[in-house]
Amino acid sequence: MKKLLRRTARTLGGLILLLLLTYLFFFVKWKIQSSTNLKLAGDEVQTLQSDGQTFRDLNKNGTLDTYEDVTATIEDRVENLLAQMQLDEKAGLMCAHFLAMQESGALLEIPSISDPFSLITESTSATILKMKINHVQNLSGASASAYATWNNNLQKFAERTRLGIPVTLISDPRHGAVAMPGASTKVKWISIWPSQLGLAATGDTALVREFGDIARQEYLAIGIRLAQHPMADIATDPRWSRVNGTFGEDAHLSAALTKAYILGFQGDSISATSVACQTKHFAGGGPQEDGWDAHFSSGKNQVYPGNNFKYHLIPFIEGALAAHTAQIMPYYGIPKGQIKEEVGFAFSKEMIQDLLRDSLKFEGVVATDWGIISDMAMKEASAWGVEHLSEKERVKKVLEAGCDVFGGEYVTEHIVDLVKGGDLPESRIDVSARRILRDKFKLGLFDNPYVDLEKTNIVGSHTFVEKGKDAQRKSMVLLKNEGNILPLPKDAKIYLEGMDGTLLSGQFPQIVDNSDEADIIIQKLKTPSSPPKGGGLLERLIPQGRLDFPNEEKNEILTRTKSKPTITVLTIQRPTVIPEINDASKAVIADFECQDEIILELIFGLFNPTGKLPIEIPSSISAVENQLEDVPYDSKNPLYPFAHGLSYGLN
């Protein structure tokens, strides 16, 4: 036994030593690369005085250039800057990627073992100085103050590029209580709201616009100027992993709420107080074949068995375009039967140039979804329909299709090579550069990209937090209330399954630790999922596939449900198929990723439920499988139909 322990200790010690030596090797390598990159940094920006006004001398030439002049027209500023830009600087405009930071908000040069994300992204100097990329996203941030500090540090660093082009900070949705890898992020210091599907359950355009305005203020306070949302997709297939990020399955409801959402973020026009929206995913990512997501090869096909392609355009035409969304993101999938050359949306000239630009007259930036050119650590390139092309050939095809920005890509060298090799004229690059620069100027980034650190306390303020809680309350849907068991009397003893009673007991002393002591069981269930079809890390993290519980888990739930009067809460990321659990439950509630305290407030009658289902809850798996992927509310005999929702009838 002692020999075995000694061998084990030696083995572990050897592995630890190997890891340390490996890290040391890369640490030295990163140090050398960083030192080389930092030599590319120029002087810091000074200010100029002209006619009593102060200007930033971004190109450090001692004179006031038109693009530095806040009094000049945006078009003149764009043209003046474009005329000074070198090809590699234009290429840098056309890529967006992740960028890590230190917890304090300091810039990160050397990857840290404590932040695995930093190990798979480029350093700040490589991103900003070497590749000249100036659209970046960070998934977290230790606090609002740290994030704002990072913005200011990053903008100061970007000033040391040749032309001082400011950075545009990007964000996926971050106002939810939960997060889905590759689709949204969760932070603890911002106001919490229901999922986008939950906002749809309110059916309230004024509330959605108010959310957009509050989120705009919080983003603005920390430097985020481009929102990679809302989703204007329609959830016509309940199996799709992104259902909770949509406004449901009704195109006209989605259009109205999409419009309100964008107006909240952008205002009636883009200005220095706006956050630009990158509405996604054109031309509607909902009709996934068998519900599998198009991030992955298993879901590369979008299908239209109901010949309903035009229905999926409605939220874009009546919502996003009507609200003048600044940017649009196409999805990954191949729209089967809708185009002559069956390739992913961003590779399709028929979809981007012919439909979106020429027919629908969209003149703004089109940014691809992330990772369609190069393989990423989290997933293979989603280059559906063009897998056989080289990376450079894919870049060319995307540009010829009419897109402007490559999401999640470091492909600046391919853009440069295409022009230098005569495969694309530089005038084509200029078209995209103009669109991108126009947004930066409209947002006021060239005039002042900095934020006031003393004003970050608006982020997660009491007022905004309470507004978020009010929205959560309005999103809750009461599906079933047998014998009017709800609201519970205030003295009812409850046992919680799927919630943390320790955190809630202060507000709800009715919580007991043992189900035997309880009058009522409250169980919170999440939508089931299937094992991934592929082996990529991201695919393992995104819930897809089945909507019903495996028999063993279902039987365990049913045993608990039948043991005492039970209230079942469904946290709907995707619609859950629960006919037997529904029958055994005394009450059923649809929760759209709300905080547990809000759920218990509903159960004890502290507010009256008013939400309505923005999607159907199917009655069986066979009903799901017999639905047409592109057609709304076509499930046979749904357990709960679209727009269903009860109330207590309280005054």
N, C-alpha and C positions, 0 to 999 in steps of 0.2 A: 504493500500500500504506500509506504514511504517513497519507494522508488518511482511509483506511478505519479505521486504528487511532485517529486523532484523533476521528472520528465515534463510534466504539465507546466510547472513553473518555468523551466528552461524554454519550452516551446512558446509560452506566452511572452516571456522576456525577449525572446528572439524576434517575435512578431512586432512587439512594441518598438524595439530598437530599429527594425526594418522600416516601420512607419515613420519614426522620427528622422531617420536618415533620408527617406524619400521626401518628407516635408522639407528637410534642410536643403536638399538638392533643388527643389522647386522654389524655395524661399530665395536662394541665391539667384536663381534664374529670373524670378519675378523682380528682384531688386535691380538687376542689370537692365531688364526691359523697361522698368519704370524710370530709371536714370536716363536711359536713351530717349524715352518719350518726353520726359520733362524738359529736355533740351530744346524741344519744339515750341515751348511756351515763349510768347513775346512779352512786351511791356504791359504794365497795368494801364487801364484806361484813365485818362485825365478828362477834366471838363473844360468846355470852352464857353466864352461869353459872346453873345451876339444880340444886338438890339435889346439889351436888358434881360435876355433869357439865357439860361444855362443849358448847354447841350453836352452829350457824352461823345468824346472823340474816339469812336469805336475802332477806327483803322489807324489811330495814332499818328496821323499825318499833320496835325496842328492846324487844320482848316476844317470848316464846316461843310461836310458833304451832304448832298441832298438826302441820302438815306438816314443821316443822323439828325435831320431837321424835322422837328415835330410839327412845324407849320406847313410843310410840303404835303402834297396829296399822296395818298397811299400808292397810287399807280406810279407816280414819279419816283417815290422812294424805292419801290420794288425794282424799277428799271435801272435806277442808278446803282443799286447794290448788285444786281445781276450782272451789270457790265463790268464790275470789279472782281467778280468771283471767278476762281479757277475751277477747272472741271472736277477735281477731287473734292472741292468744297460743295459744289452742287450735288455730287454723289452722296456726300455726308448728310445733306438735307433730306435725302430720300430713304434713309434707313432709321428704324426705331428699335430700341432694344432695352433689356433690363440693365440696371446699374445698381450695385450694392453700395451701402454706406455704413459708417460706423454708428454705433448706438447713440453717440453724442451728437450726431449730425455732421461730424467731420468727414472729409472725403476719404474714400478707401482706395488705397493703391495696392497693398499686399493682401491677398485673400487670407481669410482667417478660418481656422478649423472650427471655431465656435459658430461660424455662419457658412454652412455648406453651400448656400446659394452663391456666395462670392467665389467659390471654387469653379463654377461653370459659367461665369461671366467675365468680360474683359475689365481691366482696371479703368479707373477714371481717366488717366492720362491716355491710355490706348484708345478709349472711346472718343474722347473730346479732341485730343491733340493729333493723334495719329490717323484715326479714321474720319475725324471731323463730324461725327454723328452728334446731333443736337436735339433728338427726341428720345427721352429716356423714361423708364418706369421703375419705381421701387415698390415692392410688395408690402412693406410694413412700416418701419419707423417706430422708435421706442416711445415717442410722444409727439404731440403736435408741435411743440417747441423744437424738438430735435429735427423733425421733418422740415420745418421752416428754416432752421439753421442750415440744414443740408442744401436746401434750395439756394440760399444766399451764398453759401460757399461754392456751390456749383456754378452759379451765375458769375461770381467773381473770377472763377477759374476760366470760364468760357470767354470772358473779356480778353484773355491773353492769347486767344487765337488771332489770326491775321486781321480778320474783319470784325471781330468781337460779336459774332452772331449769338444771340441768347439761346438758352436751352428751353425747350417746351417740355414740362413735366406732364406725364400721362398717367391715368389711373383707370384700372378696371373698377367695377362697383365695390365700394368698401363700407357701405352703410348698413350691412346686414348683420344678424346675430351669428350666422354661420358663413362658411366660405366653401367654394368649390374650386379645387386646383384647376388653373388654366382658364377660369371664368370670372372669379371674384376673389376678393381678399378680405380678411377680417382684422380690424384693429379695435382696441379697447377704449380709445380716447376720442371717438367720434360719436355723434348721435346715432342711435340704432332705430331702424325702420323695418317694416316687413319686407319680404322679398318683392321683386317687381310683380310677381304673380299675386302677392298679397295686396299690393296697391291696386291691381285690377279688381280684386274682390270688393274694394270700396266703391268702385264705379264712379269715383269722384274726381273730375278733371281739375277742380279748384285745389283739392288736397294734393294731387300729383304735381301740379305746378308749384304749390307751396313747398313740397319736398324738394323739387328741383332748385328752387330759390335758396333754401336753407343749405342744401348740399353745395350749391355754388359758393355761398359765403364761407363755408368750412374749407372747401377746396382752395378758394382764393386766399384765405388766411395763411395757408401753408405753401402756396406756390404752384399747386396743380392747376394747369390751364387747359387740359384736353381730357375729356371724359370719354373712355371707350365704351359708351353706352348712350342711350338705351338700346334694348333689343326690340326691333319691330317685327321679329319673326312671329309666326302664328303656330301655336302648339296643337297642330291637328293630329299628331301621333303621340299618344300618351306615354310611349316607351322612351321617347327622346330624352336624353340626359339634361337638356337645357330648358325643360318646361318651366321650372321655377324662375327662370330669368326672362320670361316673356310676359305679355299682358293677357295670356290665355288664348283661346281658340276662336274668338270672334274678331273678324278683321276690322269691323267698324269701331268696336270698343277699343281695340288696339290702336287704331289710327287716332282716335280722339285723345287717348292717354299718351301716346307717343308725342303728339303735338304739344300737349300741355307740359310734358316732361322737358322737352327741348326748350320751350319758351321759358321755363323756370331757370334752366342753366344758362341759356344764351341771352335771354331778353328778346325784344323784337328785332334786334340786330346785334352783331358782334361788336363788342367794345372792350375797353380796358377793364371793365368790371364784369366781363362775361367769362364763363368757362365754355369752351367750344365743345360740341358734341360730335362724336364719331358714331353715327347710328349704324347698327348692324342687324342682320347680316344679309345684305342684298343678294339675291332677290327673294329672300325668305328661306331660312334654314330649317323650317319645321318638318317638311315631308320626307323624313329620312327613311330609306328602305328598311323595313322591319324595325325601325326605331333606333338603329345603331348610329352613333355619332360620327360626323364627318372629320373629326380630328384624326381618325384612324382608318386604315384601309378597309376594315370591316364595314364602315359606314360611308364609303366614298360616293355612293349613289343616292341622289335625291330622285324620288319617283312621283309620278302624277297619274295614278290609275283612275282618278276621278276627273282628269282633264281640267284641273283647277289651278293652274299656274297663275292666272291673272288675279285670283282671289288673294294670293299671297303678296301681290304688289300693292294692295290697298293701303296698308299701314305706312308704306313708303311714300306713296303718292299723296294720300290725304293727310298723313301725319308728318313724316320727316321732311319731305320736300315742302309741304305747306308751311312748316315752321322754319324753313330755311336752315336746316341742319348744315353745319360747317363742313362736315366730312361724312363719308360713308365707307363701311367695311363690307366687302363681299365675304360669303362663307366659303368653306373648303370644297363642298360637294360638287358632283357633276350633275347638272339638271337633265336627267335622261329624257330624251324625246323632245327637248325644247330648243336645241341648237344643232346646227349641222355638224360642227366639230365638237364631239362630246369630251370636254375638258372641264376642270374645276372653274368656278365662276371667275376668279381673278385672272385666269389664263384666257378667258373667252372675250374676244373682240365683239362678238355678237351681243354679249350681256353687258359689258362695261361701256364700250364706245357707242355701239349702235342703239342699245336700249336705254341705258342710264343717262348717257351724255346727249346723244343726238335726239332720241325720242322724248325722254323725260326732262331734257334741258338742264341737267345737273352740271354746274360749273365748278364745284368745289373739289376738295382733295378726296381721292379714293385711295384708301390704305388697305393693303392686303391683311388677311388674318395672319396670325403669327406662325412662322415656320413652314412656309410653303416651298422654299428654295433649298434649304440646307437641312440636314439631319441635326436635331437638337439632342441634348443629353436626356431630355424627358420623352422625346418621341421622334419617329422618323419624319422626314419631310412629307407634308401633306400635298404632294405634287400630283394630285389625281388626274389621270389622263395624259400626263406628260412625264411619267416615271422614267421613260427612256431617254429624256433629254438631259444634257449636262446642266450644272448649276447656271452657267453663263447663258445657255440657250433658254433656260426657264426665265431668267431675268429679262432677256430680250422679249420673250412672249408676253410677259406681264406688262411691260412697257408698251408694246404694240397693242395690247388689249385696251389700254387707256388708264392704267393705274399709276399712282404717283409715289407711294411710300411702301416700303417693304417692312412689314411688321416682324419683329423678332429675328432680324437678319443683319449680318455684318458683310454685306455683299458690295461694298463700295468699289472694290477693285474690279468687279465684273462690269459695273456701270461704266467705269473709266475705260476698260479694255474694249467694250462694245463700240464706244465712240472713236477711240484711237485706231481701232481695227477697221473702221469704216462700216460696221454692221448697223449702226444707228447714227443719225445726224445729231450734233450737239443741240440743234434747235429743238429736238424732241425732249431732251433733258431740260431745256429752258422752260418748256411748257409746264412741266411738273414743278420746277423750282419756283416759277411765278406763283402758282397756286399755293404752295407751302409758305412762301415768304409773305404772301398777302395775309394769311391767317395770323402769322407772327406779328405783323404790323398792326392789324386790327385789334389784337389782344393787348397792344401797348407794350409788348416785351422789349422792343428796341429802345423804348423811352425809359422804362423802369421795371426790370424783372424782379426786383427785390420785394420782400415782405417785411412788415413791421413785427418784430418778435414780441413786442408788448401787446399785440392784438390777437395773438394765437389763442387767448382764453375764450374767444368766441366759439372755438371748436369744442364740441361736446358740452356746451354751456347748458345750464339748467333749463333755459327756455327751449332750446333745440331738442334736448333729451325728452322733455315733456311732450313736445310736438310729435316726436317719433313714437312715443308711447300711445298718444291719441290715435295715430295712424294705425298702429298695431291693433288697438281695440276695434277700430272700424273695419279692419280686415278679417277679423275672426268670423267664421261661418258656423252656425249651429245647424248640423245636418239632421239630427234625430234627438227627440226629447220625449221618450216614452213615459206616459203618465205624468208629464210635466215634473220629472224628477229634478230638473234644474229650473231655477237656481237652488242650490243646496241651502238648507238652513244654516245659520251662522255657527251653530253648535255641533254640526255634523263632523264626526271624526273621519279623517281621510288618510289613506295609505297611498304613497306615490311610487309608481314604477316608471322609470325612464326620466325622472326629474330628480334634482338634488334637493332633498328635503332640508338638509342642513342650512343651505343658503336661504331657504324660503320660510323657515320656521319662525323667525322673528316677526314676519308680517302675517303669517298664517299659523297661529298656535294650534289649530285643529289637526295639524299633521302628526301622525303617530308613526313609530318605528316598526311596528309589527302589523301585518294585515289582519291578524286575529283580533286586534283591538279596534279595528276600523269599522265604521258603518258603510263606507264607500271606498272602492278602489278607483284610483285615477291612473290610467296607463297611457303613456305617450309612446306612439309607435312611429318609426321612420319607414319610408318606402324601401322595400327590399330591392336587391339587385342581383345580377349574375356575375360569375367570374368573367374576367376579360377574355376576349377572343385572341388578343395579341399579348406580347410579353413586355411592352414598353411600360415605363414607370408611370407616366401620366394616365395611361389606359387602366392601370391598376387602381388609380385613385378616383376615377370618375365613375359614379354609379350608373349602370346601364342594365338593359335586359329585363329580367322578370319583374313583375309588379305584384306578385302574390308571395306569401310567405311559404318557405319550405315546410313540408308536413310536420316535421319534428318541432320546429319553432311555432308553427300555427297551433299545434295541439297544446303546447305549453301556454300559449296566450289564451286559448279557449278554456283550459282548466282554470286559469286565474280568473278569467272573465265570468265564468259560471259559479265561482266560489262565493261571490258576494256581488251586490249591485255594482256595476262597473261603468265608468265613463271613459270612453276611448277617445283619445286625442290623436288625430292623424297629422303629422308634420309633413306637409305635401311638397316634396321636391319634384315628384312625379305622382300622378294619381295612383292610389293603392287599391288593389283588388282584394276586398275583405268581406264577401257576403256572409260567411258564417260568423266572423267576429262581429260584424254589424248586427246580425240577428241576436247574438248573445249579449250585446251591450245595451244598457238602459239609455245611454245618450252617446252621441258621436259628434265630435267637433273637428272642423278643419282648421289647422294652424298653418300659417304661412311664415314659418321660421321666426316666430315671435318669442319674446322672453317669457320664461315660465311664470313669472309673477302676473303677467297679463292674462295668461290662460286661467290661472286660479281666480283672478278677479272676475272673469267671465263666469266661472263655475259657481262662485258665491254671489253672483248677481250684482256686483259693483258697477256693472254697466250692461246695457241691453244689446245683444248681438244684432248687427244690421248688415253684415257682409253677405254677398251672394257669390256662388261658385263661378269663377271665370272659365272653368273647364268641367267636363263630365267626370264622374267617378264611375268607371265601368263595373258591370255586374259579374263578369267572368273573363277568364283569359281567352276563351274562344271568341267572345265579343270583341276583345281587343284585336285579336289576330284577323278577324273578319272586317275590321274597319279599313277604309281607304286612307292611305297615309296623308293625302293632301286635302281631305274633306273634313270640315268641322262637324261636331256633334252628330256623328253617324254611328255611334255605338248602340247596339241593339239592347233595348230595355235597360238603360243605365241604372245603376243603383241609386245615384243621385244625378239628376240632369243639370245641364248648364243653367245658371242663374238661380239654382235652388238655394234657399237659406231661410231659416226660421228665426223667430224672435220670441222674447218672453212676454211681450205685450205689456211691459212695464211703463208706467207714466213717468 
